[in-house]
Amino acid sequence: MIYNMKKISIILFISVLIGQYDYSLEDINPSSEYYGNNVGTSFFEGKPTLHYFGHFS
């Protein structure tokens, strides 16, 4: 039981560290006010953001 808790804690800690990376991608949404600009985590610094990487066809 203790082994499982340690394993879960380590996985959670690593996932939080990896999830904090900075990236920049081109906004390809033609209805967005930032269309054509490179946006990412540092572009909206100090604001809550939701990151969704989906694909529609």
PDB file of N, CA, C and O in Angstrom:
ATOM      1  N   MET A   1       0.819  -1.193   0.000  1.00  0.00           N
ATOM      2  CA  MET A   1       0.000   0.000   0.000  1.00  0.00           C
ATOM      3  C   MET A   1       0.865   1.261   0.000  1.00  0.00           C
ATOM      4  O   MET A   1       0.595   2.198  -0.752  1.00  0.00           O
ATOM      5  N   ILE A   2       1.897   1.289   0.834  1.00  0.00           N
ATOM      6  CA  ILE A   2       2.789   2.447   0.897  1.00  0.00           C
ATOM      7  C   ILE A   2       3.539   2.600  -0.422  1.00  0.00           C
ATOM      8  O   ILE A   2       3.762   3.717  -0.890  1.00  0.00           O
ATOM      9  N   TYR A   3       3.930   1.471  -1.021  1.00  0.00           N
ATOM     10  CA  TYR A   3       4.626   1.501  -2.314  1.00  0.00           C
ATOM     11  C   TYR A   3       3.749   2.160  -3.377  1.00  0.00           C
ATOM     12  O   TYR A   3       4.240   2.969  -4.164  1.00  0.00           O
ATOM     13  N   ASN A   4       2.467   1.827  -3.410  1.00  0.00           N
ATOM     14  CA  ASN A   4       1.551   2.415  -4.380  1.00  0.00           C
ATOM     15  C   ASN A   4       1.381   3.916  -4.157  1.00  0.00           C
ATOM     16  O   ASN A   4       1.311   4.676  -5.123  1.00  0.00           O
ATOM     17  N   MET A   5       1.317   4.346  -2.920  1.00  0.00           N
ATOM     18  CA  MET A   5       1.175   5.773  -2.614  1.00  0.00           C
ATOM     19  C   MET A   5       2.418   6.544  -3.053  1.00  0.00           C
ATOM     20  O   MET A   5       2.307   7.643  -3.596  1.00  0.00           O
ATOM     21  N   LYS A   6       3.598   5.975  -2.823  1.00  0.00           N
ATOM     22  CA  LYS A   6       4.838   6.610  -3.261  1.00  0.00           C
ATOM     23  C   LYS A   6       4.867   6.719  -4.786  1.00  0.00           C
ATOM     24  O   LYS A   6       5.252   7.749  -5.338  1.00  0.00           O
ATOM     25  N   LYS A   7       4.458   5.652  -5.451  1.00  0.00           N
ATOM     26  CA  LYS A   7       4.455   5.619  -6.909  1.00  0.00           C
ATOM     27  C   LYS A   7       3.487   6.667  -7.460  1.00  0.00           C
ATOM     28  O   LYS A   7       3.830   7.380  -8.403  1.00  0.00           O
ATOM     29  N   ILE A   8       2.308   6.770  -6.902  1.00  0.00           N
ATOM     30  CA  ILE A   8       1.314   7.758  -7.331  1.00  0.00           C
ATOM     31  C   ILE A   8       1.827   9.172  -7.075  1.00  0.00           C
ATOM     32  O   ILE A   8       1.648  10.055  -7.915  1.00  0.00           O
ATOM     33  N   SER A   9       2.456   9.396  -5.939  1.00  0.00           N
ATOM     34  CA  SER A   9       2.997  10.718  -5.611  1.00  0.00           C
ATOM     35  C   SER A   9       4.086  11.136  -6.590  1.00  0.00           C
ATOM     36  O   SER A   9       4.121  12.287  -7.025  1.00  0.00           O
ATOM     37  N   ILE A  10       4.959  10.227  -6.933  1.00  0.00           N
ATOM     38  CA  ILE A  10       6.041  10.530  -7.877  1.00  0.00           C
ATOM     39  C   ILE A  10       5.471  10.830  -9.262  1.00  0.00           C
ATOM     40  O   ILE A  10       5.908  11.778  -9.915  1.00  0.00           O
ATOM     41  N   ILE A  11       4.515  10.043  -9.713  1.00  0.00           N
ATOM     42  CA  ILE A  11       3.897  10.275 -11.022  1.00  0.00           C
ATOM     43  C   ILE A  11       3.189  11.619 -11.048  1.00  0.00           C
ATOM     44  O   ILE A  11       3.307  12.350 -12.032  1.00  0.00           O
ATOM     45  N   LEU A  12       2.466  11.963 -10.010  1.00  0.00           N
ATOM     46  CA  LEU A  12       1.775  13.246  -9.928  1.00  0.00           C
ATOM     47  C   LEU A  12       2.768  14.398  -9.944  1.00  0.00           C
ATOM     48  O   LEU A  12       2.547  15.384 -10.648  1.00  0.00           O
ATOM     49  N   PHE A  13       3.845  14.301  -9.197  1.00  0.00           N
ATOM     50  CA  PHE A  13       4.866  15.341  -9.138  1.00  0.00           C
ATOM     51  C   PHE A  13       5.515  15.560 -10.505  1.00  0.00           C
ATOM     52  O   PHE A  13       5.697  16.700 -10.933  1.00  0.00           O
ATOM     53  N   ILE A  14       5.860  14.482 -11.178  1.00  0.00           N
ATOM     54  CA  ILE A  14       6.489  14.577 -12.502  1.00  0.00           C
ATOM     55  C   ILE A  14       5.523  15.175 -13.516  1.00  0.00           C
ATOM     56  O   ILE A  14       5.930  15.989 -14.345  1.00  0.00           O
ATOM     57  N   SER A  15       4.257  14.790 -13.466  1.00  0.00           N
ATOM     58  CA  SER A  15       3.289  15.326 -14.419  1.00  0.00           C
ATOM     59  C   SER A  15       3.068  16.823 -14.227  1.00  0.00           C
ATOM     60  O   SER A  15       2.846  17.542 -15.202  1.00  0.00           O
ATOM     61  N   VAL A  16       3.125  17.302 -12.992  1.00  0.00           N
ATOM     62  CA  VAL A  16       2.999  18.743 -12.737  1.00  0.00           C
ATOM     63  C   VAL A  16       4.215  19.473 -13.301  1.00  0.00           C
ATOM     64  O   VAL A  16       4.062  20.546 -13.884  1.00  0.00           O
ATOM     65  N   LEU A  17       5.397  18.932 -13.145  1.00  0.00           N
ATOM     66  CA  LEU A  17       6.601  19.567 -13.679  1.00  0.00           C
ATOM     67  C   LEU A  17       6.586  19.616 -15.198  1.00  0.00           C
ATOM     68  O   LEU A  17       6.912  20.645 -15.789  1.00  0.00           O
ATOM     69  N   ILE A  18       6.215  18.529 -15.826  1.00  0.00           N
ATOM     70  CA  ILE A  18       6.201  18.471 -17.284  1.00  0.00           C
ATOM     71  C   ILE A  18       5.111  19.369 -17.851  1.00  0.00           C
ATOM     72  O   ILE A  18       5.285  19.921 -18.937  1.00  0.00           O
ATOM     73  N   GLY A  19       4.012  19.528 -17.162  1.00  0.00           N
ATOM     74  CA  GLY A  19       2.895  20.325 -17.645  1.00  0.00           C
ATOM     75  C   GLY A  19       3.130  21.822 -17.603  1.00  0.00           C
ATOM     76  O   GLY A  19       2.258  22.579 -18.030  1.00  0.00           O
ATOM     77  N   GLN A  20       4.266  22.280 -17.108  1.00  0.00           N
ATOM     78  CA  GLN A  20       4.541  23.703 -16.967  1.00  0.00           C
ATOM     79  C   GLN A  20       5.451  24.259 -18.053  1.00  0.00           C
ATOM     80  O   GLN A  20       5.964  25.369 -17.910  1.00  0.00           O
ATOM     81  N   TYR A  21       5.662  23.522 -19.129  1.00  0.00           N
ATOM     82  CA  TYR A  21       6.575  23.991 -20.158  1.00  0.00           C
ATOM     83  C   TYR A  21       5.956  25.131 -20.970  1.00  0.00           C
ATOM     84  O   TYR A  21       4.733  25.260 -21.036  1.00  0.00           O
ATOM     85  N   ASP A  22       6.797  25.946 -21.580  1.00  0.00           N
ATOM     86  CA  ASP A  22       6.355  27.069 -22.400  1.00  0.00           C
ATOM     87  C   ASP A  22       6.412  26.656 -23.870  1.00  0.00           C
ATOM     88  O   ASP A  22       7.367  26.007 -24.298  1.00  0.00           O
ATOM     89  N   TYR A  23       5.418  27.023 -24.620  1.00  0.00           N
ATOM     90  CA  TYR A  23       5.387  26.726 -26.040  1.00  0.00           C
ATOM     91  C   TYR A  23       4.773  27.901 -26.783  1.00  0.00           C
ATOM     92  O   TYR A  23       4.190  28.793 -26.168  1.00  0.00           O
ATOM     93  N   SER A  24       4.903  27.901 -28.089  1.00  0.00           N
ATOM     94  CA  SER A  24       4.336  28.942 -28.920  1.00  0.00           C
ATOM     95  C   SER A  24       3.881  28.312 -30.235  1.00  0.00           C
ATOM     96  O   SER A  24       4.670  27.679 -30.936  1.00  0.00           O
ATOM     97  N   LEU A  25       2.601  28.493 -30.562  1.00  0.00           N
ATOM     98  CA  LEU A  25       2.035  27.950 -31.789  1.00  0.00           C
ATOM     99  C   LEU A  25       1.273  29.042 -32.520  1.00  0.00           C
ATOM    100  O   LEU A  25       0.783  29.985 -31.899  1.00  0.00           O
ATOM    101  N   GLU A  26       1.172  28.918 -33.836  1.00  0.00           N
ATOM    102  CA  GLU A  26       0.444  29.898 -34.626  1.00  0.00           C
ATOM    103  C   GLU A  26      -1.060  29.700 -34.428  1.00  0.00           C
ATOM    104  O   GLU A  26      -1.556  28.575 -34.493  1.00  0.00           O
ATOM    105  N   ASP A  27      -1.774  30.784 -34.189  1.00  0.00           N
ATOM    106  CA  ASP A  27      -3.230  30.756 -34.073  1.00  0.00           C
ATOM    107  C   ASP A  27      -3.815  30.683 -35.482  1.00  0.00           C
ATOM    108  O   ASP A  27      -3.686  31.633 -36.254  1.00  0.00           O
ATOM    109  N   ILE A  28      -4.449  29.581 -35.816  1.00  0.00           N
ATOM    110  CA  ILE A  28      -4.989  29.386 -37.161  1.00  0.00           C
ATOM    111  C   ILE A  28      -6.517  29.498 -37.182  1.00  0.00           C
ATOM    112  O   ILE A  28      -7.154  29.097 -38.157  1.00  0.00           O
ATOM    113  N   ASN A  29      -7.094  30.031 -36.130  1.00  0.00           N
ATOM    114  CA  ASN A  29      -8.535  30.230 -36.055  1.00  0.00           C
ATOM    115  C   ASN A  29      -8.868  31.579 -36.693  1.00  0.00           C
ATOM    116  O   ASN A  29      -8.541  32.619 -36.121  1.00  0.00           O
ATOM    117  N   PRO A  30      -9.512  31.587 -37.866  1.00  0.00           N
ATOM    118  CA  PRO A  30      -9.769  32.858 -38.561  1.00  0.00           C
ATOM    119  C   PRO A  30     -10.703  33.803 -37.804  1.00  0.00           C
ATOM    120  O   PRO A  30     -10.730  34.997 -38.103  1.00  0.00           O
ATOM    121  N   SER A  31     -11.459  33.310 -36.847  1.00  0.00           N
ATOM    122  CA  SER A  31     -12.347  34.188 -36.089  1.00  0.00           C
ATOM    123  C   SER A  31     -11.699  34.721 -34.811  1.00  0.00           C
ATOM    124  O   SER A  31     -12.343  35.448 -34.055  1.00  0.00           O
ATOM    125  N   SER A  32     -10.451  34.375 -34.562  1.00  0.00           N
ATOM    126  CA  SER A  32      -9.744  34.824 -33.360  1.00  0.00           C
ATOM    127  C   SER A  32      -9.104  36.187 -33.595  1.00  0.00           C
ATOM    128  O   SER A  32      -8.653  36.491 -34.699  1.00  0.00           O
ATOM    129  N   GLU A  33      -9.070  37.008 -32.538  1.00  0.00           N
ATOM    130  CA  GLU A  33      -8.409  38.311 -32.662  1.00  0.00           C
ATOM    131  C   GLU A  33      -6.890  38.178 -32.748  1.00  0.00           C
ATOM    132  O   GLU A  33      -6.207  39.137 -33.107  1.00  0.00           O
ATOM    133  N   TYR A  34      -6.358  37.002 -32.424  1.00  0.00           N
ATOM    134  CA  TYR A  34      -4.916  36.756 -32.489  1.00  0.00           C
ATOM    135  C   TYR A  34      -4.539  35.934 -33.718  1.00  0.00           C
ATOM    136  O   TYR A  34      -3.428  35.409 -33.785  1.00  0.00           O
ATOM    137  N   TYR A  35      -5.437  35.811 -34.687  1.00  0.00           N
ATOM    138  CA  TYR A  35      -5.225  34.999 -35.891  1.00  0.00           C
ATOM    139  C   TYR A  35      -3.898  35.376 -36.566  1.00  0.00           C
ATOM    140  O   TYR A  35      -3.619  36.549 -36.809  1.00  0.00           O
ATOM    141  N   GLY A  36      -3.099  34.359 -36.857  1.00  0.00           N
ATOM    142  CA  GLY A  36      -1.819  34.566 -37.524  1.00  0.00           C
ATOM    143  C   GLY A  36      -0.665  34.843 -36.572  1.00  0.00           C
ATOM    144  O   GLY A  36       0.494  34.784 -36.981  1.00  0.00           O
ATOM    145  N   ASN A  37      -0.955  35.142 -35.323  1.00  0.00           N
ATOM    146  CA  ASN A  37       0.096  35.402 -34.330  1.00  0.00           C
ATOM    147  C   ASN A  37       0.528  34.103 -33.667  1.00  0.00           C
ATOM    148  O   ASN A  37      -0.244  33.147 -33.598  1.00  0.00           O
ATOM    149  N   ASN A  38       1.756  34.071 -33.184  1.00  0.00           N
ATOM    150  CA  ASN A  38       2.210  32.953 -32.371  1.00  0.00           C
ATOM    151  C   ASN A  38       1.784  33.213 -30.934  1.00  0.00           C
ATOM    152  O   ASN A  38       2.152  34.226 -30.339  1.00  0.00           O
ATOM    153  N   VAL A  39       1.011  32.297 -30.386  1.00  0.00           N
ATOM    154  CA  VAL A  39       0.525  32.432 -29.014  1.00  0.00           C
ATOM    155  C   VAL A  39       0.913  31.188 -28.238  1.00  0.00           C
ATOM    156  O   VAL A  39       1.138  30.127 -28.820  1.00  0.00           O
ATOM    157  N   GLY A  40       0.988  31.320 -26.944  1.00  0.00           N
ATOM    158  CA  GLY A  40       1.339  30.202 -26.074  1.00  0.00           C
ATOM    159  C   GLY A  40       1.136  30.592 -24.631  1.00  0.00           C
ATOM    160  O   GLY A  40       0.430  31.551 -24.321  1.00  0.00           O
ATOM    161  N   THR A  41       1.760  29.839 -23.759  1.00  0.00           N
ATOM    162  CA  THR A  41       1.564  30.053 -22.332  1.00  0.00           C
ATOM    163  C   THR A  41       2.075  31.415 -21.871  1.00  0.00           C
ATOM    164  O   THR A  41       1.440  32.045 -21.025  1.00  0.00           O
ATOM    165  N   SER A  42       3.188  31.880 -22.395  1.00  0.00           N
ATOM    166  CA  SER A  42       3.737  33.163 -21.952  1.00  0.00           C
ATOM    167  C   SER A  42       3.009  34.348 -22.598  1.00  0.00           C
ATOM    168  O   SER A  42       3.102  35.468 -22.096  1.00  0.00           O
ATOM    169  N   PHE A  43       2.288  34.122 -23.703  1.00  0.00           N
ATOM    170  CA  PHE A  43       1.555  35.190 -24.379  1.00  0.00           C
ATOM    171  C   PHE A  43       0.410  35.704 -23.505  1.00  0.00           C
ATOM    172  O   PHE A  43       0.115  36.899 -23.514  1.00  0.00           O
ATOM    173  N   PHE A  44      -0.232  34.817 -22.757  1.00  0.00           N
ATOM    174  CA  PHE A  44      -1.355  35.168 -21.889  1.00  0.00           C
ATOM    175  C   PHE A  44      -0.943  35.120 -20.422  1.00  0.00           C
ATOM    176  O   PHE A  44      -1.721  34.687 -19.572  1.00  0.00           O
ATOM    177  N   GLU A  45       0.249  35.551 -20.130  1.00  0.00           N
ATOM    178  CA  GLU A  45       0.781  35.484 -18.773  1.00  0.00           C
ATOM    179  C   GLU A  45      -0.119  36.252 -17.802  1.00  0.00           C
ATOM    180  O   GLU A  45      -0.541  37.372 -18.090  1.00  0.00           O
ATOM    181  N   GLY A  46      -0.402  35.645 -16.665  1.00  0.00           N
ATOM    182  CA  GLY A  46      -1.222  36.276 -15.641  1.00  0.00           C
ATOM    183  C   GLY A  46      -2.716  36.081 -15.842  1.00  0.00           C
ATOM    184  O   GLY A  46      -3.518  36.593 -15.061  1.00  0.00           O
ATOM    185  N   LYS A  47      -3.101  35.341 -16.889  1.00  0.00           N
ATOM    186  CA  LYS A  47      -4.516  35.084 -17.160  1.00  0.00           C
ATOM    187  C   LYS A  47      -4.747  33.573 -17.151  1.00  0.00           C
ATOM    188  O   LYS A  47      -3.888  32.809 -17.591  1.00  0.00           O
ATOM    189  N   PRO A  48      -5.899  33.146 -16.652  1.00  0.00           N
ATOM    190  CA  PRO A  48      -6.192  31.711 -16.709  1.00  0.00           C
ATOM    191  C   PRO A  48      -6.397  31.285 -18.157  1.00  0.00           C
ATOM    192  O   PRO A  48      -7.050  31.989 -18.926  1.00  0.00           O
ATOM    193  N   THR A  49      -5.851  30.152 -18.524  1.00  0.00           N
ATOM    194  CA  THR A  49      -5.979  29.667 -19.895  1.00  0.00           C
ATOM    195  C   THR A  49      -6.411  28.215 -19.912  1.00  0.00           C
ATOM    196  O   THR A  49      -6.176  27.469 -18.961  1.00  0.00           O
ATOM    197  N   LEU A  50      -7.041  27.828 -20.994  1.00  0.00           N
ATOM    198  CA  LEU A  50      -7.418  26.443 -21.240  1.00  0.00           C
ATOM    199  C   LEU A  50      -6.747  26.029 -22.539  1.00  0.00           C
ATOM    200  O   LEU A  50      -6.874  26.715 -23.552  1.00  0.00           O
ATOM    201  N   HIS A  51      -6.048  24.930 -22.515  1.00  0.00           N
ATOM    202  CA  HIS A  51      -5.310  24.465 -23.687  1.00  0.00           C
ATOM    203  C   HIS A  51      -5.994  23.236 -24.242  1.00  0.00           C
ATOM    204  O   HIS A  51      -6.094  22.207 -23.573  1.00  0.00           O
ATOM    205  N   TYR A  52      -6.466  23.351 -25.474  1.00  0.00           N
ATOM    206  CA  TYR A  52      -7.125  22.231 -26.143  1.00  0.00           C
ATOM    207  C   TYR A  52      -6.490  22.038 -27.508  1.00  0.00           C
ATOM    208  O   TYR A  52      -6.468  22.956 -28.328  1.00  0.00           O
ATOM    209  N   PHE A  53      -5.988  20.873 -27.742  1.00  0.00           N
ATOM    210  CA  PHE A  53      -5.384  20.547 -29.027  1.00  0.00           C
ATOM    211  C   PHE A  53      -6.245  19.477 -29.680  1.00  0.00           C
ATOM    212  O   PHE A  53      -6.031  18.281 -29.478  1.00  0.00           O
ATOM    213  N   GLY A  54      -7.214  19.917 -30.461  1.00  0.00           N
ATOM    214  CA  GLY A  54      -8.135  18.999 -31.119  1.00  0.00           C
ATOM    215  C   GLY A  54      -7.954  19.021 -32.615  1.00  0.00           C
ATOM    216  O   GLY A  54      -7.202  19.833 -33.154  1.00  0.00           O
ATOM    217  N   HIS A  55      -8.644  18.131 -33.275  1.00  0.00           N
ATOM    218  CA  HIS A  55      -8.579  18.058 -34.727  1.00  0.00           C
ATOM    219  C   HIS A  55      -9.984  17.797 -35.256  1.00  0.00           C
ATOM    220  O   HIS A  55     -10.674  16.876 -34.819  1.00  0.00           O
ATOM    221  N   PHE A  56     -10.380  18.617 -36.191  1.00  0.00           N
ATOM    222  CA  PHE A  56     -11.682  18.429 -36.827  1.00  0.00           C
ATOM    223  C   PHE A  56     -11.459  18.251 -38.316  1.00  0.00           C
ATOM    224  O   PHE A  56     -10.558  18.851 -38.901  1.00  0.00           O
ATOM    225  N   SER A  57     -12.282  17.427 -38.915  1.00  0.00           N
ATOM    226  CA  SER A  57     -12.165  17.254 -40.361  1.00  0.00           C
ATOM    227  C   SER A  57     -13.515  17.432 -41.025  1.00  0.00           C
ATOM    228  O   SER A  57     -13.622  17.323 -42.247  1.00  0.00           O
TER     229      SER A  57
END
